[in-house]
Amino acid sequence: MYTTFMFATGIENSIPTINNGRTRIDQMEKCGHYKHWRTDFDLLEDLDIQVLRYGPPLHTSFLGPGRYDWSFADMTFGEIQRRNLIPIVDLCHFGVPDWIGNFQNPDFPDFFAAYAEEFAHRFPWVQLYTPINEMFICAQFSAGYGWWNEQMRSDRAFVTALKHIVKANVLAMERILKVRPDALFIQSESSEYFHAENPAAIKPAEIMNARRFLSLDLNYGRRVDSEMYEFLMDNGMTRDEYHFFLSRSSLRHHCIMGNDYYVTNEHRVRADGMTRAAGDVFGYDEITRQYYERYRLPVMHTETNLVEGPTGQEAVDWLWKQWANVLRVRNTGVPIVGFTWYSLTDQMDWDTALREENNRVTPVGLYDLDRNIRPVGRCYKQLIQDWCDVLPAQSVCLTVPVVRPQDHDDIAVRRHQERLRKMRRKEAKEDDEPRATAQGGHR
């Protein structure tokens, strides 16, 4: 059993399409992971990182309904199991295979749930999952801003993408739990805040601050507020679709809320609703506590980074600042169980949010793309050494029951899984029972 604080990194498997679907931005290909995956896993050992956000490329693994190509996943996950690393498996990261099209496709949730279940059957030793990464951002960038995939810009397109993405995530959790009843789901979701620039901007900022919660409200079966209910209904969500999410609220018992935070996550809002970057005004601590107060779930800092900068100290200072925020969150009583510098290596074209294929390096990794350690990598390694024995998850009266890959067949683990399987059956039965609701069905 692995119960210490989870110091993690990630290898990004983003695959959005641009240019009306003609160009796919495959981050693993751009960053050389297909060629250097063994070396990349060696780097984890050098850093003494045992937890990795990682997943197979969806567009080459999922060939069609009931058709899969697991060749790359078999190699990489076989090596992860051999090394006894703990993956947090990222099954869908900002894009879908060509045959699905985009997130406007109403068949996507069922197709994706089948894929998730097949993955769980093939790799039964995997316990931790992020079925769909940053659901809100994926819907916003694809169907709100018009940057990726369907490249649409309307509230109706955004709501359509969001309901399909979150439904896919919910169905995937259900299907994975049938295979691995002790599975834990870490929602890696962007934690946002919108600041009003002046009194006339208060209303649009309030709307944006309500909208930022929609993906997690639906995912956790939490009733949205009345204004967001009207927004969803006015833009194509039906009452039955809304109640689908409410009827799955017990799935939250299997979840850890992952909060991603970057320097771009806070926004200044003008009276006309336009926004611009605000920098880290409140910071990870304050915004995470807002999310925690809403959902009351264990927390993990699932993504952060900063461009290294001309001296190399900029990213180092950002790491220190984020870690100080993690300690502050923990010391105020929020059960925080992990921290992630994202990602292991530099990335490509994130200076334009993957909207353009310029093949420009974004120097945010613990290592550069030649696999040379960056200053922030050395500092993260030292941070882990300094804090790994000081910050066990039990320090906030919480033990995260993570099973190492090589222990998944232990008798004690099997007994625990059987108890959880029975609990899950009871939860599902209770979810199906009709509930008395106040007139209007929402608040």
N, C-alpha and C positions, 0 to 999 in steps of 0.2 A: 504493500500500500504506500502511495506517495501522498503525504499530507502536508508537506511544507509549502510555503509561499511559492507561487508559480512565476518564476522569472522566465520570460519567453521572448522569442522573436518570430519572424514570419518569412516565408518565401512566397511572394505574391503571384497568384494565378489569375489575374485580371484578363478578361477576353472581350471587352466591348467592341462593337463595330462602329465605324464612322463612314462618311461618304455614302450615305444611304445604303449601308450594308455591304458595300464593295470592299472595304478595308477592315481587317480585324487586327486589333492591337493585342498581341499575345505577349504579356509581360514576361513569362517564363522564357520564351524564345528570345526576346529582346535582351534579357539579362544573362543569357547563356546557361540557364539552369538545365536545359535538356542535355547539354554537353557536359556540364560540370557538376552534376547532382551529387556524385560521390564526394567530390571536394567540398561542396557546400555542407554536407552532413559532417565532414571532418571539422569544419569550422565551428560547428556547434559544440563539439567536444573540446575544442581549444578554448572556447568561452565558458565551458561548464554550464551550458544551457541544455536543459532536459525537456523543455516544453516548446513545441514548434507549431505555429499556425501554418497549415499546409494542406493542399488538396490537389487532386488530379485535374488536368485541363478538361473542362466539361465538353468543349466542342469536339475534341478528338476521342473522348471516352464514350460519349453517348451518341451513337450513330443513328438511332431511330428507335421507335417503340419496340422494346424487347431486344434491342441490338446494342452490344457494348464491345468496346475494345479496351481491355484492362492491361495491355502489355506494358505500358509505361508505369501504371500504378502498381502492377505486380512487382516490378523491379524496385521501385522507390519505397513502397510500403513494406516490401520484404526486408529491405535494408533497415528501415526505421524500426521494424520489429526486432531484427537481429541486434541492433544497437540498444534496444530497450528504451528508446525515446518515446515521449508522450506526444502524439499529434493531436492538435485541435483541428479537425478536418473541415476544410472550407470547400463545400461542394459546388457553389455557384458564386462567382465573383464578377459581377457587373455585365455578364453577357450569357447568351444561350447559343446552342448550335444553329447552324444555318437552317436546318429543316424545321426548327420550331419558329424561326423568324425573329420575334422580339417579345417584349413583355405585354403587348396588347393581345397576345394569343390566349384565349380563355382555356385552351387545353394544356397550357404550360403547367399548372399546379399538379394535375394528375400524372402527367409525363414525368415531372421532376420527382414526385413522391415515389414512383416506381424505381427510378434511378437510385434514389437514396436508399431504398430498401435493398436493392440488389448490391449496392456497395457494402451495406452493413452485413449482408450474408457472406460476401466474399472476404471481408476483413473483420471477422467477429471479435477480434482482440481490440478493435478501436472503440473507445468509450466516449471521447469528447468531440463534439461537433459544433460548427457554425454552418448550418445548412445553407443559408443565403447571407452573404456579407452585406452590411450596411444597406438594409432594405429601403430606408428613407432616401438615402443619397442615390441609390440605383434608380428609383422611380423619379426622383427630382431631375437628375442629370439626363435621363433617357426621355422623359415625357413632360417635364416641366420646363427645363432649360433648352431642350432640343439638341443636346450635345452628342448623345450616344444612341445606338440601337435604333429604336423607332424614330428618333429625332423629331419628336412632336413637342408643341408648346401650347398646352391648354390645361385648365383644371380638370376637364373630363379625361384627357389622356393620362394625366398624373394619377387620378383616382383609379382608373382602370389598371394602370401598371401596378400601383400600390396594392390593390386588393388581390391581384393575381400573384404578386411576389410574396405577400404575407401569407396568403392561403397555401402557396407552395411550401413555405417554411413550416407552417403548422402541420400540413399533411405529412411532410418529411419527418417531423418529430414523432408523429403518431406511428409511422411505419417503422422507423428505426427502433422505437421502444418495443415493438413486437419482436424484434430480433435481439436487441440488447436492452433488457429492462432497466439496467442501471446506467444507461446512457445519460450524459449531462450535456445540455445545450447552452453554449455561450454566445449570446447575441452580440456580435460586434456591430455596434450602431453608433453613428456619429452623434456626439452630444453637442447641441447647438444652443446659442442664445442670441436674441435680437434686441439691440439697444435703440431706443427712440432718440433721434438727434434733437428733436424739439417737440413741443406739445402737440403739434399737428400730426406728428409721426407716431403718437402713442397707440392709436387704434390699429394701424397696419402692423406695428411691432407686436401688439397683443395677439393678433391673428396668427402671425408667423410663429410666435412662441407657443400657441396652442397646436398649430399644425406640425411642429417638430416632433410631437409625441405620438402622431397617428400610427406609425408603424408598430411601435411597442404597445400602444393601447390595444390595437387589433390583435397583435401576436399574443399578448397576455390575457385577452378576453376582458379587458377593462372598458367599462362604458365611457364613451367619449363625452365631452361637454356638448351642450345643446347647439352651439354655433358650429362645431365641427360635425355634429350629426347632420345638420342641415347642409353643410358643405358636401359631405359624402353623398347624401340623398340627391342633392341638386345636380351632382356630376356623375350619376350613373350607378351608384351602389344601391342595391335593392335591400329591403328589410330582411329578406331571407339570407342574403349574403352577409349582412351585418350580424344577424343572429348566429350564423355559422361560427363567427369568431367568439361570440359570447359563450357558445356552448362548448368551447374547448379550453375554458379558463384553467382547468386543472393541470394543463401541461406546464404552467408556470412553476409548478412544484419541482420540475426537473431542470430548471433554468438558472443560469448565472447571467446577470446583466452586464454585458461588455460595453464600456463607454470608451469611444475613440475621441481623442482630443488633439487638435492641431492649432497652430497660431491663426489659422483661417476660420476657426469654428465660431468665432463671435463676429457679429455683424452690426454695422450702423445702418439704421433704417431712416429714409427720408419720408416726408409727408406723402409723396407720390408712390411710396412702396418700393422704390429702388433701394438697393443695398450696396454697401461696400465693406471691405474688411475693417474690423475694429482692433485687431490684435488681441492679446490675452488680457482682457480687462478684469473679468471675474476669475478666470483660471479654472483648471480642472476641478479643484476642490469644491468651489461653490456650485458649479454647474452639475457635477456628479451628485452632490447632495440634493439638488432639486429633483433629479431623476430618481434617486433612492427614496426620497420622501413620497414620490408618486407610486412606486412599484414595490418597495420593501423587499428587495431581493439581494442576495450576495452580489458583489460588484467585482469586476476585473477591468483594469486599464488595458484595453485590447489593442490600441494603436497610438503611436505618436512618433514624430521625427521632426527634424529641421535640417534644411540645407546646411552643409558643413560651413560654408562661408570662407572668406579669404584667409583667415588665420587658422581655421580648424577649431577654434574655441567656441564658436557660436553654437554648434550642435552639442558640444560638451556642456555648455551652460544651460541649454534647454533640457538636456537629460537631468541635470541636477535639479532644475526647477520643477520638472514633472515628478521626480522622485520626492521632492519636498512636499508636493501636493498630495502624493499617495500617502505619505506619512501623516499629513494633516487629516485626510479623509479617515484613515485608520484610527487616529487618536481622538476623533470626535465620535467614534462608536459605530461607524459604517463598516460592515464586514467585507473588507476588500481582500481578495485572495490571489491577485496576480498583477503583473506589470509587463508590458510588451514594448520593446523598441522595434518599429516596423520600417524597414525590413532588414534581413540579414545582409543583403548586398544593396548597392545603389540600384535605382530604378531608371526607367526611361520615359521621357516626355511627360512627366507629371508637372512640368512648368506650365503646360497648357491643359492640364487635367485630361490628358489623353485625347484631346479634341483634334490634334494634328499629329501626323507621323513625321516628326523631324529627326528622330533618332538622336536626341540630345540627352546626355546623361543628367539625371537628377541625383546629386551627391548626398543622399540621405541614409546610406547603409552603414552598418557596422563595419563592412568591408567594401572596397571599391570593386569594379567589375573585373579587375585582374586578380581578385581575391586577396588583396593586401589590406591589412587591418587599418582602419581609420582611427583618429584620436578618440572619437566617441566609442568605438569598439573597445579600445583599451580601458576607457573609463567605465563602460558597462561591465566588463569582466571584473574590474576591481570592486565595483558596487555590489555585484553578486557575491563575491568572496567576503566582503565586509558584512553584508546583511543576511546572508542565507540562513545563518543559525540564530539570528536575532528576531526574525519576523516569520515564525511559523504561522500557518493559518489558524492554529489553535489559540493564538494570542488574543483573538476576539471571540473566543468561545465557539469557534466554528472549525470543524474538520471537513474538508472536501474529500469525499471518498473516491479518490482517483486510483484506479488499478493499473499497475504497470503492464505493458503488453505481455511480458513473459509470465505474469501471474494470473492471467485471465481464466485459466482452467483450474485454479485452486479450489478445493472443496468449499472453503469459507466464502469465496467469491460466488460460487454457484448457489450456495444457500441464500446469500444476500440477494442474488438476482431473482431467485424464486419468490422470496418475500416481496420484492418490488413488482414482480409480474402479477402477483395477486393484488397488490395495492393498485396497480395500474388498471386492472379489470374493474375494481370497485370504483375508481375515479371515473372511468369511461361510462359506467352505468349511471353514476350520479350526474354526470354532465348531460346524459340523455333524458333525465327526468325533467318534466316541465316545471318551470319556476313561476311563482307569483311575481308579477312586476307592477310597478306603479303605472298609472295612466300615462300614455305617451311613450313608455318603453325606454326612456333615456333621461339623462340629467345634464 
